Amino acid sequence: MNKILVVDDNYSIIKEVAGLFSENPDWEIISVHSVSEANSLLAKIHFEILVTDIQLPIRLGEQINEEGGRILVEQLSVRPKIKKPGFIIGATTHTKTYEDSITYFQNRGWPIVCCEHDMSELCTLLKSRIEYQSKPIEKVDIAIVTALQHCELEAVLRTPYSWVERNLGTTDATCHVGELLIGQNALKLAAISCPRMGIASASVTTSQVLDILQPDYLFMTGIAAGIEGKVALGDILVADLVWDWGSGKATIKDGKHEFKAAPNQIAINPKYRNLVKNLVSNGNTLQRIYTNWPANKPEKSLSAHLGPIATGSVVLENPEIVESIKAQHRKTIGIEMEGFGFCTAAELSATPPKLAAVIKSVCDFADPEKNDDIQNYAAYTSTSFTFALIEEIFQAKQSDT
């Protein structure tokens, strides 16, 4: 269900918006009365639309701050855990406040309306936005698939690309669409999470994305287990090939269980391998990603690695199984649960992308000593590297033309 957050210290704007959506079952209206209440909700819930009054108290019960709504909008860009709404509308019933705030909102690409005499302009704006979001999604340039909505998709949606939730064609699935400007190119983006973890779910979701959105470039981002001694927590792993480590024959030999692996490996498009390899060793890019994370992070600086990543449909906390996987490919750098399904769907698609790349970051070492605190950082580094790679790809294309 689509959600709208209304932040208003009195009832006038809330009443109007709620009335507009009273007979629309696809939209849920949630209202709060202060900046701090809004921040608390925005850290937990993604809203398609945020409507904020300008004169708001910072905390419930405090005096009105004449720039409260502007403070709220400003915090959206600096707080990493905020789920940025897809669209923002400023609203005020005070003409002077409107005149003082219009430049601020326009410079950030958001509308602001004056509701001193009536709410008609606000209603028209909301109706237009809803009609836009109801239209079917057209072909996109880039699609990002994640296994998890929590942490992984959230990291993608924190990027400043005006994400809006939309239905994925005629399916029950929803995805988010946005726009990225690189030079003169306005690139259409889509991001979606799988309904559950694992190879099968990733394959089905990726197939839907390819059939409906037909992206030229396809990425899977998120978190993975790293091979201890080869990589560090938070490090970025780019798969130059993936395989299902559980593919093979389970038998008994001399009274003991024995597994004979028979993996089918899928390699990254060699046309892009050198470009990826160069970015993996780009210290400036990695340092920028490391520095820009504002919360707790590993003391060791960020590194990136290009190498084999194994996929399997179980969450691993067993070092013995990790050793058996490493025996299938001695250069293995990571283990995760979806990459092979993602790459298989891309390889077999009737509309295959130019590049399908698995880019995940290390959050543990597939042992019982897992620490979930690193997950948000790992999801962030994976996402940031992916968008750095997208920029490299399209800058290279512009240089060739």
N, C-alpha and C positions, 0 to 999 in steps of 0.2 A: 504494500500500500504506500502511496505517495504521502509525504508529510510536509506540512507547512508550520513553521514556528512564528508566532506573532509575539513580539515583545512590546508591551504597551502598559504604561502606568495607570491608565484609566480604561474605561470599557468601550470607548467609541470605535477605535480601529478594530479591536477584537470582535465586537458585535457585527461590524460590517463584513469582515472576512468570513466569520462563521456562517452568517446568513447566505453569503455567496456560494458556499460549499455544502450547505445543509442537505441538499438532495443529490450529492455526488459521492457515491460509496467508495470511489477510488482514492479519495483524499481525506486525510485526518488532520484536524487543526489542533495544535497544542499551543497554549498561551502561558506566558510568564510576565512578571512585572518589573524585573530589574536586570542589570547587566550580568551580575554574578549568577543568577538563576539561568540565564540564557547560556552562559559559558558552561555551566554544569551539564545542561542537556546536550549542547553541541559537542561535548567530549564523549558522549555516549551514543548519540543518534545522528544519522545523516538525514538532513532535511533538504528537500528539493528546492524549497523557497523559504527565505527568511524575510519577514516584514518587521521592520523595527521603527518605533517612534524615535525621535531625536532627543527629546527631553525625557531622561530616564534617571532613576536613582541607581547608583552603582550597586548598592545592596538594599534588600527589602527593608523598609522602615526608615531609610535615610532620606535626606533632602534631595529634591530633584537636581540632577546635574544637567545643565543646558546642552552639554555635548555628550551625554551618555550613549546615545546611539552611534555616534562617530567613534567613541572609544571602543564600543563593541565591535564595530567593523574593523577597526585597526587591530584589535587583538586577534582577529581571525587569521591575519597574515603572519603573526609572530609566534603564536602558540602552536607547537608541533603536534599536540594531541587533539587539537580541534578538528572535527570532521567538517570541512568547509562546505557550506550550502551551495547548491547549484546556481542559485539566483538570489540576489539581494535587492530589496526595495526599501528605501527610506521614506518615511511618512511623518508629517507633522501637521497639527492644526494651527500653527503659529506662523504667520507670514514672515516675520523677521528671522525666525529660526530657519525657515526654508531658504531665504535669501542668503543667510550666513553659511548654509551647508551645501548649496547646490554645486559649487565648484569642487568641493571635496568629493562628493559622490560621482560627479561626471568624470573627474580625473581618474577614478578607479573603475569606470565602465558600468556603474550602477545607476539606475534611475532614482529620483526622489520626487515625491508629489506633495503638494500643499492641499490639505483637506479642511481648510478653515471654513469653507462654505458648504461643501458637500464631499462625498466620497466617490463620485463618479469616475474621476481619473484613476484612482486606485483600483476600482473594480474593473475598468477597461484594461488596465495593465495586467492584472491577474488573469483575466479571461484570455487575453492574447497569449500569455505564457503557458497556460494550461492547454490551449489549442496546439501550440507548438510542440509540447511534450507528448501530445496524443498522436502526432504524425508518425508514420513508420520510419525507421532508421534507414538511411541510404547507405551506399557503400562507404567504407572508411579507409583511410590510408594505413592506419596502425591499430592493431588490437592487442590488448594485454589480458592474459588469462591467469588467474591465481587459483590456488587450491582452497584457500580460506578467505572468508569475508573478514573475520577478525584478523587484525594485524596486517595481513598481506594486501588485501584489496584496500583496506583503510590507508595504507601507506601510499598507494597509487592515488587515491582520491584526495590526499593532502597536497598534491602538486597543484600549482596555480593555473589550472587549465579549464576553469568554468564547467566543472562536471555537472551533468544533469541526468537523472535517472529516467530511463525509457524502457518500454517493452522490447524484447528481442524478437522482432517479427511477430508471428502468430503463436509463438510458444508461450508457456507460462513464465519463462525466465525473464529476468530484468537485467539490464546492463546500464552502464553509465557512458555518456558520450561527452566529449570535450573538444577543444581546439588548441593546437600548438602552432605558434608562428615561428618559422625558421627562415630568415631572409624574407623573400617575397612569397614564400609558400605558407598557406594556411592549411595545416594538416588536420584532417578529421581523425579523432581518437575514439576508441571504445575500450572499456574495461569491464570485466565480468569475473565473478568467482564461481567455482564449481559448487554444486549442491552438497557434495561430500568429498572426502579425500580419496585418493586411489587412482589407479591406471584407468579403470573403466569409466569413471565419472569424468576424468580429464579428457578422455578420448571423445566422449559424447558431447561435452560442452564445447570442445574445440571444433568438432565437426559442425555444430550449430553455428558457431561464429563464422566459420569459413563459408558455409552455405549461404548465410543470410547477409553478412557484412562484407565478405570477399576482401579482406585486408591484403595489402601488398606486403606488409611486414607484420609478423606475429611473434609475440614474446610471452614467455611464462616467467613470472617473477615470484619471489617469496623466500621461504626459509628452508634450510636443508641441514643434514648432518655432515660434518666435515671429517676427513681422515686425519686424526691427531698426528702431529709431527710434520704434516705437509701443509696444513692451513691453520689459521687462528680464528678465534671467535669474531664474528662480524665480517670476515673476509668474503669477497665476492667470488663466486664460482660460475664460470661460463662453460657450458658443456660443448666440447668439440665432437663428442659422440655420447649417445645414451643407449642403454640396453636394459632389459628386464632380467635382474639377477636371479629370479626364480624360474626362468625358462630352462627346461632340461628334463632329465629323467631321475626320479628318486627310486633307488633299488636297494637290495641287500646283498652284501658281499662278505663272505666269511662270517656271517651272523651279525654283521654291523650295517647300520644304515649308511648309504653312500649316495651322494648327489653328483650327477654328471651334467654339468652346465652345457647348454647349447644356445647361447645368446645370439639374437639378431641385433646387430648394432646399427644405429642411424647416426650419420655424421652431419655436422653443420655444413651449410652450403659453402664450398671452398672459395667461391667468389668473394665471400665476406670474411673469410678466416683471417687474412692478414690485417684487415681493418680492425677486427676484434682484438687480435694479438697486439697491435700497436696501442690500443686503448688500455688493455690490461696492464701494460708497462708504463702508462702515462702517469708519472708521479704527481704532476700538478692537479690533474683531475681527481685522483684518489685523495690527495690532501684536502682539496676543496670539499669533497663529500664528507670526509672525516671531520673537518672543522665546522661545517654547517650543522652538524647534529647538536642540538642545544642541551640534551639531557646526558645522563650517565652513559659512558662508553668505555670500551677496553683501553688500557693505557697504551697498548701497542698500536702504532699507526696502521691505517687500512692498507691491505694488499688485495690484488685480484689475481685469479688463476684461470687459465684455459686448459681444460683437460677432461678426461672421461668421468661421467657421472652415472651411477647405477640407480635404477628405479626398482622399487618393490612395494607390494601392497600391505606391508606391515610396518608399524612404528618400532624401530629397533632400539633396544637397550641391552644388546648382547654382544660383547666384544668378540666372541668366538665366531658369530655369523659375519661380523665385519671383516674378520680375517679371511673367511671363505670367499667373501665378495672381492676382496683385494686380490685373491688368488686368480679370479677370473680376468682381471686386468691390473697389472702391478702398478700402473700409473694413476689409478683411481683417486680422485680428489674429493668426491662427495657421494652421498647416498640420499635419495628422496623418494617420493611416492607417486609422482604424476608425470614426470618428464617424458618417459617412453610413450605413454598414451597420447600425450600432447603431440609429440613428433610423429607418431604413427598416423594420427589423424591428418596432420599437415602433409605427410608424404603421400597418402592415398586419396587426398581430396581431389574432387573434380576441378576445383579452383585453388590450386596450391599457391602459397605465398612465395615471394622471392626469397624470403628468409624466415625460418622458424627457429628461434633461439631460446634455450632454457638458461635463465640467469637467476641464480638463487644465492643467498648468503648464509654463512655458517652460524647456527644458533646453538649447536651442541656437537658432541662427538659420538652419538649413537651408543651411549653407555648409561648406566643408572644415575650418573651424576648430572642429569639435565638441570639447566637453570633457565626458566622461562623469562627471566628479566632481560635477557639479551635479544629476545625475539623482535621487539619493536625496532631496535637498532639495526638488526640484520635485515628486516623487511625494508627499512629506509635505505640502506646501502645498496640493496638489490635494485630497488626502484630508481634510485638516483643514477646508478651506473647505466641502467637501461635507457633512461632519457638522454644521458650523455652519448650513448651509442647511436641513438636515433639522430641526434644532432650531427654526429660525425658522418653518418650515412647520407643525410640530405645535403650537408655542406659539400661532401665529395661529389654528389650528383650535380650540384650547381657549378662546381669547378669544371666538370666534364662538358657542360653545355656552353 
